[in-house]
Amino acid sequence: MGANNRDSIGKALESLRQGLYVYVEQKMQSVYGSDWLQKAVSLLPNHQKSKQQAENFIREDVAALLTVLNKEWEKVFKGNLNQPDRALVTELLEVRNQWAHQTTFLTDDTYRAIDSVCRLLKSISSPQVTDVNKQRQDVLRILSQEQVRQESQPIQVSPIMEARIRQRLDGLLKRISFQNACLLNQALIPKHKEEATDDIREKGERG
């Protein structure tokens, strides 16, 4: 699943790159005119490149586009985006760096990353948001399935924990024959499944 998660994030970042390039080019041109590319490249590390190299770099690297957006926020992008959008830019820069360094992503992390990509694309009115939203729904279904499987697994507790639960429920256990005190303890806390369901529902509504 880790490899699939990484592939999913890579696909979402590619959609983000496509949407961001059109947006960044348009907004930077509105401020810097034909010199926008030179200005954008100057914001990046190791920016001593030919014009063709610079254009290819900006066009092909989502991290470069996110960096330009972040560094030119006050002068170029602030009027069209809001502060939560800037937080998404910072978050997605970190996601891209983790992805580039072969980090293993849990399904929960994958959903968060793709959701953030979807939100930023929506803020810049990018058509790529449609495909990323489908990805988000797919990952949400997988996340829901994983949580259901986790809930259905037998409860494993140490003898010490079992003894503590039996001590706490001593009076009830004397009246009710219950082989597994941990199961009784869980039955007395019905919020567990409700909270897991609410968590899935909240993630679905976040989009």
CYANA upper distance limits for C-alpha pairs under 8 A (distance plus 0.5 A):
  1 MET  CA      5 ASN  CA      6.56
  1 MET  CA    106 LEU  CA      8.48
  1 MET  CA    107 THR  CA      8.33
  2 GLY  CA      6 ARG  CA      6.75
  2 GLY  CA    104 THR  CA      6.09
  2 GLY  CA    105 PHE  CA      6.22
  2 GLY  CA    106 LEU  CA      6.87
  2 GLY  CA    107 THR  CA      8.25
  3 ALA  CA      7 ASP  CA      6.73
  3 ALA  CA    104 THR  CA      7.79
  4 ASN  CA      8 SER  CA      6.64
  5 ASN  CA      9 ILE  CA      6.79
  5 ASN  CA    104 THR  CA      8.36
  5 ASN  CA    105 PHE  CA      6.49
  5 ASN  CA    106 LEU  CA      7.49
  5 ASN  CA    107 THR  CA      6.90
  5 ASN  CA    110 THR  CA      6.50
  6 ARG  CA     10 GLY  CA      6.64
  6 ARG  CA     99 TRP  CA      7.42
  6 ARG  CA    103 THR  CA      8.39
  6 ARG  CA    104 THR  CA      7.29
  6 ARG  CA    105 PHE  CA      6.73
  6 ARG  CA    110 THR  CA      8.17
  7 ASP  CA     11 LYS  CA      6.69
  8 SER  CA     12 ALA  CA      6.81
  8 SER  CA    110 THR  CA      8.02
  8 SER  CA    135 GLN  CA      8.09
  9 ILE  CA     13 LEU  CA      6.60
  9 ILE  CA     99 TRP  CA      8.15
  9 ILE  CA    110 THR  CA      6.95
  9 ILE  CA    113 ALA  CA      7.47
  9 ILE  CA    114 ILE  CA      6.96
 10 GLY  CA     14 GLU  CA      6.74
 10 GLY  CA     99 TRP  CA      7.87
 11 LYS  CA     15 SER  CA      6.96
 12 ALA  CA     16 LEU  CA      6.72
 12 ALA  CA    114 ILE  CA      6.68
 12 ALA  CA    117 VAL  CA      7.27
 12 ALA  CA    132 VAL  CA      6.55
 12 ALA  CA    135 GLN  CA      8.31
 13 LEU  CA     17 ARG  CA      6.61
 13 LEU  CA     62 VAL  CA      7.51
 13 LEU  CA     96 ARG  CA      7.93
 13 LEU  CA    117 VAL  CA      7.76
 14 GLU  CA     18 GLN  CA      6.89
 14 GLU  CA     62 VAL  CA      7.92
 15 SER  CA     19 GLY  CA      6.82
 15 SER  CA    128 GLN  CA      6.38
 15 SER  CA    129 VAL  CA      8.48
 15 SER  CA    131 ASP  CA      8.49
 15 SER  CA    132 VAL  CA      7.71
 16 LEU  CA     20 LEU  CA      6.36
 16 LEU  CA     62 VAL  CA      7.60
 16 LEU  CA    117 VAL  CA      6.95
 16 LEU  CA    121 LEU  CA      7.20
 16 LEU  CA    128 GLN  CA      7.81
 17 ARG  CA     21 TYR  CA      6.56
 17 ARG  CA     59 ARG  CA      8.22
 17 ARG  CA     60 GLU  CA      7.72
 17 ARG  CA     61 ASP  CA      7.44
 17 ARG  CA     62 VAL  CA      5.22
 17 ARG  CA     65 LEU  CA      7.89
 18 GLN  CA     22 VAL  CA      7.52
 18 GLN  CA    128 GLN  CA      8.11
 19 GLY  CA     23 TYR  CA      7.06
 19 GLY  CA    121 LEU  CA      7.24
 19 GLY  CA    126 SER  CA      5.94
 19 GLY  CA    127 PRO  CA      7.82
 19 GLY  CA    128 GLN  CA      6.69
 20 LEU  CA     24 VAL  CA      6.28
 20 LEU  CA     62 VAL  CA      8.23
 20 LEU  CA     65 LEU  CA      7.20
 20 LEU  CA     66 LEU  CA      8.48
 20 LEU  CA    121 LEU  CA      8.19
 20 LEU  CA    124 ILE  CA      8.45
 20 LEU  CA    126 SER  CA      8.44
 21 TYR  CA     25 GLU  CA      6.42
 21 TYR  CA     58 ILE  CA      8.22
 21 TYR  CA     59 ARG  CA      6.58
 21 TYR  CA     65 LEU  CA      7.23
 22 VAL  CA     26 GLN  CA      6.73
 23 TYR  CA     27 LYS  CA      6.75
 23 TYR  CA    124 ILE  CA      7.42
 24 VAL  CA     28 MET  CA      6.35
 24 VAL  CA     65 LEU  CA      7.62
 24 VAL  CA     69 LEU  CA      7.55
 25 GLU  CA     29 GLN  CA      6.47
 25 GLU  CA     36 TRP  CA      8.06
 26 GLN  CA     30 SER  CA      6.87
 27 LYS  CA     31 VAL  CA      7.35
 27 LYS  CA     76 VAL  CA      7.00
 27 LYS  CA     77 PHE  CA      7.59
 28 MET  CA     32 TYR  CA      6.37
 28 MET  CA     33 GLY  CA      7.73
 28 MET  CA     36 TRP  CA      5.98
 28 MET  CA     76 VAL  CA      7.02
 29 GLN  CA     33 GLY  CA      4.77
 29 GLN  CA     34 SER  CA      6.87
 29 GLN  CA     35 ASP  CA      8.07
 29 GLN  CA     36 TRP  CA      5.93
 31 VAL  CA     36 TRP  CA      8.16
 31 VAL  CA     76 VAL  CA      7.23
 32 TYR  CA     36 TRP  CA      5.35
 32 TYR  CA     39 LYS  CA      8.20
 35 ASP  CA     39 LYS  CA      6.85
 36 TRP  CA     40 ALA  CA      6.57
 37 LEU  CA     41 VAL  CA      6.64
 37 LEU  CA     54 ALA  CA      8.11
 37 LEU  CA     55 GLU  CA      7.38
 38 GLN  CA     42 SER  CA      6.76
 38 GLN  CA     51 LYS  CA      8.34
 38 GLN  CA     54 ALA  CA      8.43
 39 LYS  CA     43 LEU  CA      7.31
 40 ALA  CA     44 LEU  CA      7.79
 40 ALA  CA     58 ILE  CA      8.41
 40 ALA  CA     68 VAL  CA      6.49
 41 VAL  CA     47 HIS  CA      6.17
 41 VAL  CA     54 ALA  CA      6.84
 41 VAL  CA     58 ILE  CA      7.82
 42 SER  CA     47 HIS  CA      6.25
 43 LEU  CA     47 HIS  CA      8.07
 43 LEU  CA     67 THR  CA      8.22
 43 LEU  CA     68 VAL  CA      7.03
 43 LEU  CA     71 LYS  CA      7.78
 44 LEU  CA     64 ALA  CA      7.44
 44 LEU  CA     67 THR  CA      7.85
 44 LEU  CA     68 VAL  CA      8.12
 47 HIS  CA     54 ALA  CA      8.10
 49 LYS  CA     53 GLN  CA      6.25
 49 LYS  CA     54 ALA  CA      6.16
 50 SER  CA     54 ALA  CA      6.49
 51 LYS  CA     55 GLU  CA      6.63
 52 GLN  CA     56 ASN  CA      6.70
 53 GLN  CA     57 PHE  CA      6.54
 54 ALA  CA     58 ILE  CA      6.71
 55 GLU  CA     59 ARG  CA      6.57
 56 ASN  CA     60 GLU  CA      6.37
 57 PHE  CA     61 ASP  CA      6.38
 57 PHE  CA     64 ALA  CA      7.95
 58 ILE  CA     62 VAL  CA      8.24
 58 ILE  CA     64 ALA  CA      6.27
 58 ILE  CA     65 LEU  CA      6.72
 59 ARG  CA     65 LEU  CA      8.24
 61 ASP  CA     65 LEU  CA      7.19
 62 VAL  CA     66 LEU  CA      6.67
 62 VAL  CA     96 ARG  CA      8.48
 63 ALA  CA     67 THR  CA      6.54
 63 ALA  CA     93 LEU  CA      6.61
 63 ALA  CA     96 ARG  CA      7.26
 63 ALA  CA     97 ASN  CA      8.48
 64 ALA  CA     68 VAL  CA      6.73
 65 LEU  CA     69 LEU  CA      6.68
 66 LEU  CA     70 ASN  CA      6.60
 66 LEU  CA     89 VAL  CA      6.64
 66 LEU  CA     90 THR  CA      8.44
 66 LEU  CA     92 LEU  CA      8.41
 66 LEU  CA     93 LEU  CA      7.04
 67 THR  CA     71 LYS  CA      6.57
 67 THR  CA     93 LEU  CA      8.13
 68 VAL  CA     72 GLU  CA      6.37
 69 LEU  CA     73 TRP  CA      6.26
 69 LEU  CA     77 PHE  CA      7.41
 69 LEU  CA     89 VAL  CA      8.22
 70 ASN  CA     86 ARG  CA      7.49
 70 ASN  CA     89 VAL  CA      7.31
 70 ASN  CA     90 THR  CA      7.96
 72 GLU  CA     76 VAL  CA      6.09
 72 GLU  CA     77 PHE  CA      7.21
 73 TRP  CA     77 PHE  CA      5.27
 73 TRP  CA     78 LYS  CA      5.78
 73 TRP  CA     86 ARG  CA      8.47
 74 GLU  CA     78 LYS  CA      5.78
 77 PHE  CA     81 LEU  CA      6.66
 78 LYS  CA     82 ASN  CA      6.98
 81 LEU  CA     85 ASP  CA      6.63
 81 LEU  CA     86 ARG  CA      8.10
 81 LEU  CA    123 SER  CA      7.52
 81 LEU  CA    124 ILE  CA      8.32
 82 ASN  CA     86 ARG  CA      7.19
 83 GLN  CA     87 ALA  CA      6.94
 84 PRO  CA     88 LEU  CA      6.88
 85 ASP  CA     89 VAL  CA      6.91
 85 ASP  CA    120 LEU  CA      6.84
 85 ASP  CA    123 SER  CA      7.92
 86 ARG  CA     90 THR  CA      6.91
 87 ALA  CA     91 GLU  CA      6.64
 88 LEU  CA     92 LEU  CA      6.47
 88 LEU  CA    116 SER  CA      6.68
 88 LEU  CA    117 VAL  CA      8.35
 88 LEU  CA    120 LEU  CA      7.21
 89 VAL  CA     93 LEU  CA      6.70
 89 VAL  CA    120 LEU  CA      8.22
 90 THR  CA     94 GLU  CA      7.12
 91 GLU  CA     95 VAL  CA      6.83
 92 LEU  CA     96 ARG  CA      6.48
 92 LEU  CA    113 ALA  CA      7.65
 92 LEU  CA    116 SER  CA      7.79
 92 LEU  CA    117 VAL  CA      7.83
 93 LEU  CA     97 ASN  CA      6.75
 94 GLU  CA     98 GLN  CA      6.68
 95 VAL  CA     99 TRP  CA      6.55
 95 VAL  CA    113 ALA  CA      7.39
 96 ARG  CA    100 ALA  CA      6.55
 97 ASN  CA    101 HIS  CA      6.78
 98 GLN  CA    102 GLN  CA      7.03
 98 GLN  CA    103 THR  CA      5.79
 99 TRP  CA    103 THR  CA      6.04
 99 TRP  CA    104 THR  CA      8.47
105 PHE  CA    109 ASP  CA      6.41
105 PHE  CA    110 THR  CA      6.60
106 LEU  CA    110 THR  CA      6.68
107 THR  CA    111 TYR  CA      6.69
107 THR  CA    139 VAL  CA      7.72
107 THR  CA    142 ILE  CA      8.20
107 THR  CA    143 LEU  CA      6.63
108 ASP  CA    112 ARG  CA      6.88
108 ASP  CA    143 LEU  CA      7.18
109 ASP  CA    113 ALA  CA      6.69
110 THR  CA    114 ILE  CA      6.65
110 THR  CA    139 VAL  CA      8.00
111 TYR  CA    115 ASP  CA      6.40
111 TYR  CA    136 ARG  CA      6.81
111 TYR  CA    139 VAL  CA      6.43
111 TYR  CA    140 LEU  CA      7.08
112 ARG  CA    116 SER  CA      6.67
113 ALA  CA    117 VAL  CA      6.83
114 ILE  CA    118 CYS  CA      6.62
114 ILE  CA    132 VAL  CA      7.52
114 ILE  CA    135 GLN  CA      7.90
114 ILE  CA    136 ARG  CA      6.42
115 ASP  CA    119 ARG  CA      6.69
115 ASP  CA    133 ASN  CA      8.20
115 ASP  CA    136 ARG  CA      6.64
115 ASP  CA    207 GLY  CA      7.59
116 SER  CA    120 LEU  CA      6.76
117 VAL  CA    121 LEU  CA      6.66
117 VAL  CA    132 VAL  CA      7.97
118 CYS  CA    122 LYS  CA      6.61
118 CYS  CA    129 VAL  CA      6.10
118 CYS  CA    132 VAL  CA      6.30
118 CYS  CA    133 ASN  CA      6.58
118 CYS  CA    136 ARG  CA      8.40
119 ARG  CA    123 SER  CA      6.75
119 ARG  CA    207 GLY  CA      8.01
120 LEU  CA    124 ILE  CA      7.00
121 LEU  CA    125 SER  CA      6.61
121 LEU  CA    126 SER  CA      5.71
121 LEU  CA    127 PRO  CA      8.35
121 LEU  CA    128 GLN  CA      7.44
121 LEU  CA    129 VAL  CA      5.94
122 LYS  CA    126 SER  CA      6.60
122 LYS  CA    129 VAL  CA      6.47
125 SER  CA    129 VAL  CA      8.36
128 GLN  CA    132 VAL  CA      7.05
129 VAL  CA    133 ASN  CA      6.42
130 THR  CA    134 LYS  CA      7.05
131 ASP  CA    135 GLN  CA      7.00
132 VAL  CA    136 ARG  CA      6.69
133 ASN  CA    137 GLN  CA      6.86
134 LYS  CA    138 ASP  CA      6.79
135 GLN  CA    139 VAL  CA      6.76
136 ARG  CA    140 LEU  CA      6.63
137 GLN  CA    141 ARG  CA      6.83
137 GLN  CA    204 GLY  CA      8.31
138 ASP  CA    142 ILE  CA      7.00
139 VAL  CA    143 LEU  CA      6.57
140 LEU  CA    144 SER  CA      6.61
140 LEU  CA    200 ILE  CA      8.25
140 LEU  CA    203 LYS  CA      8.27
140 LEU  CA    204 GLY  CA      7.72
141 ARG  CA    145 GLN  CA      6.75
142 ILE  CA    146 GLU  CA      6.71
143 LEU  CA    147 GLN  CA      6.81
144 SER  CA    148 VAL  CA      6.79
144 SER  CA    200 ILE  CA      7.00
145 GLN  CA    149 ARG  CA      6.76
146 GLU  CA    150 GLN  CA      6.73
147 GLN  CA    151 GLU  CA      6.70
147 GLN  CA    196 ALA  CA      8.06
148 VAL  CA    152 SER  CA      6.79
149 ARG  CA    153 GLN  CA      6.95
151 GLU  CA    193 LYS  CA      8.33
155 ILE  CA    182 CYS  CA      8.04
155 ILE  CA    183 LEU  CA      8.03
157 VAL  CA    161 MET  CA      6.59
157 VAL  CA    162 GLU  CA      6.94
157 VAL  CA    182 CYS  CA      8.09
158 SER  CA    162 GLU  CA      6.75
159 PRO  CA    163 ALA  CA      6.59
160 ILE  CA    164 ARG  CA      6.79
161 MET  CA    165 ILE  CA      6.72
162 GLU  CA    166 ARG  CA      6.66
162 GLU  CA    181 ALA  CA      7.01
162 GLU  CA    182 CYS  CA      6.82
163 ALA  CA    167 GLN  CA      6.63
164 ARG  CA    168 ARG  CA      6.73
165 ILE  CA    169 LEU  CA      6.59
165 ILE  CA    181 ALA  CA      6.91
165 ILE  CA    182 CYS  CA      7.13
165 ILE  CA    185 ASN  CA      7.67
166 ARG  CA    170 ASP  CA      5.97
166 ARG  CA    173 LEU  CA      7.85
166 ARG  CA    181 ALA  CA      6.40
169 LEU  CA    173 LEU  CA      6.57
169 LEU  CA    181 ALA  CA      8.47
169 LEU  CA    185 ASN  CA      8.42
170 ASP  CA    174 LYS  CA      6.77
171 GLY  CA    175 ARG  CA      7.43
172 LEU  CA    176 ILE  CA      6.66
173 LEU  CA    177 SER  CA      6.72
173 LEU  CA    178 PHE  CA      7.05
173 LEU  CA    181 ALA  CA      8.39
178 PHE  CA    184 LEU  CA      7.70
180 ASN  CA    184 LEU  CA      7.29
181 ALA  CA    185 ASN  CA      6.66
182 CYS  CA    186 GLN  CA      6.73
183 LEU  CA    187 ALA  CA      6.69
184 LEU  CA    188 LEU  CA      6.85
185 ASN  CA    189 ILE  CA      7.24
186 GLN  CA    190 PRO  CA      7.63
190 PRO  CA    194 GLU  CA      7.63
191 LYS  CA    195 GLU  CA      6.36
192 HIS  CA    196 ALA  CA      6.99
193 LYS  CA    197 THR  CA      6.68
194 GLU  CA    198 ASP  CA      6.51
195 GLU  CA    199 ASP  CA      6.53
196 ALA  CA    200 ILE  CA      6.98
197 THR  CA    201 ARG  CA      6.69
198 ASP  CA    202 GLU  CA      6.43
199 ASP  CA    203 LYS  CA      6.84
200 ILE  CA    204 GLY  CA      6.84
201 ARG  CA    205 GLU  CA      6.77
202 GLU  CA    206 ARG  CA      6.58
203 LYS  CA    207 GLY  CA      7.86
